[in-house]
Amino acid sequence: MFDANRRKYPRVNYPCQLTMWTANESHETVLANTSNIGTGGLCAHLNQGIAVGTKVDIQLNFTHSTTPLKCSGVVVRSVKESDKFYNIGIQFEPLSELKHAFLDGIVSDLIALEQKGKS
């Protein structure tokens, strides 16, 4: 039986600092925090909507790592949650093996900590 809550890429609820540059003419910089992240993408809550299909460049800063992760992605969800916030889903473009391993290690460590906290 298919579980709708299971994802191809496990995610962890983790608020890390996100800097994002949209690929449109304005090259606007957006600062936000993620609500969850996995090796396939992330979810962020922003004070503005971003059109589905928009390509973005991303820098993720993790509190326990001095090395930020820089990658690209595409907006796959943009839902207005309230008068002030939008739920933005971003799918990462394919990551290099090194970047994938780096992010997978962080996500795996955070999932283990989350599970440990539940037991």
Summary of the structure (lengths in Angstrom):
residues: 119
radius of gyration: 14.4
end to end distance: 26.5
largest distance: 49.0
contacts: 303
relative contact order: 0.20
helix: 18%
strand: 42%
